[in-house]
Amino acid sequence: MAKGSKMADRIRSNVDKVRRNSKSELKSIPPHRHCVICRSVIKIDADPPVCSKQECIDKHRKNERSRKQLSILMYIFPAIAILLVILNVTQGGAA
């Protein structure tokens, strides 16, 4: 049983060392962001939030364009449906 308790003490001391080291390392990392495409480190004030690689810039532009189109469609389709319902109701609903 003495062997097991020595092993447990070693594990606890190693865990304590790692915890102390990781806390001190976290304080030394400067504020930063990550590229939304490849996750590499970029400046915190980078706008758009992509790195300088051309493929990341192109993919971000494509994603933004798709996102904007989807937002527009999310407003247009319900508006058309509501307009059709209103027209159907005002014309008496006769089909």
RAFEN-V235644 format. One record per pair of residues at least 6 apart in sequence whose C-alpha atoms are under 6 Angstrom apart, sorted by the first residue. I is the first residue (numbers start at 1). J is the second residue. D is the distance in Angstrom with one decimal. If there is no record, write none. Layout:
BEGIN
<<I	J	D> <I	J	D>>
END
This chain:
BEGIN
<<32	43	5.4> <32	44	4.5> <33	41	5.9> <33	42	5.4> <33	44	5.0> <34	40	5.3> <34	41	4.6> <34	42	5.5> <35	49	5.6> <35	50	4.3> <35	51	5.5> <36	50	5.9> <37	56	5.9>>
END
